[in-house]
């Protein structure tokens, strides 16, 4: 285990011990404190890899495939939704697949 991680884990245990002693097991506030502490730890000790775009929250996004783009664009149209029965309102992926393959020709 790296030294930084040992220090990080030790500081979490200190936070929990402080809250246990001072607040008589008010764990909710202890976890909030740990979240703030972990954000500080991980923002200092992470390296950036790749050049993928990032959405809010720091998670990298990847480029959608042609099929995924087609589904995203066309799934809202009523011709690709079931109109009756137990699947009413759900997306008809079979019809979407046929339309996608026709579009590629």
N, C-alpha and C positions, 0 to 999 in steps of 0.2 A: 504494500500500500504506500503510495507517495506521501511525502512529508506534508504537503499542502492538504491532502485529503484527511490525514490524521488530525491536523489542526482544525480543519473544518468540522469533522465529526466531534472532536473534543469540545468545540465551541457550542455545538448544538446541545450536547449533554449538559454543558454549563447553563445554557438558556433554560432547558427543561428543569434543571435542579433549582434555579432561581425562582421560576414560577411555582414550582411545587412548594418551596419553602415560604415564599411571600404570599401567594394567592390561594394556597390550599387546593392545588390541582385544578386551576382554571386553564385547562389544556388548550382551549380555543385561542386564547391570546398568545399562548406559547407557540402554537403553530403559525400564527400570523408573524410573530417575531422571527421564526425560523425561515419562513418564506422570504422575508426581507433580507435576511442574512444570506440565504442561498443565492438570491439574485446577485448580491454583491460578489459572492465567491465565484459563481459561474461566469459573470461578466468579465472578471479579471483573468480567469484561468482557461478561457476557451480560445481556440484559434479558428480563423475563418478559412473554410475550404471551398474551392470551386467558385464559379461566378453565377450561380443560380440566383434568380430574383427572389426577393424575400417579401412576404406579406407581413402585415402587422403581427407582432408576436414573435418574430424572428424565425419562423419556420420557412424553409426553402420550398419554393414551388417548382414543379417541373413542367415542361411543355406538354400540353395535352396531345394525344394522338389524333389522327384525322377522324377516327370513329368517335372518340370522346367529344371532339368538337361538333361533329354532326349531331350526336345525341343531345348535347347541350343546347344547340341551336333549334332543333326540330321537335323536341319532346313536348313542348308546350302546345303544339298544334293539335286540334281535335281529331284530325284524321289518323293520328298515331295513338289515340287513347281508346280504351274499351268503352263502348257506349251503353252496354247493359250487362246484366249478370253479376256474378260475385266479384268480378275484377273491374267493375264500372269505375271509370276515372283513372285507372292505373295505365301506365305506359305499355303499349304493345310493342315489345322489342322485336318480335318476329317481323312485323310490318316495317319497323325502322330499319332492320337489317336488309330487307328486300329493297327498300328505297335507297339505302346507302350503296348497295351493290349495283343498282341501276344507274345511280349518279356517277359511279366510277367509270362506266363504259364510255 
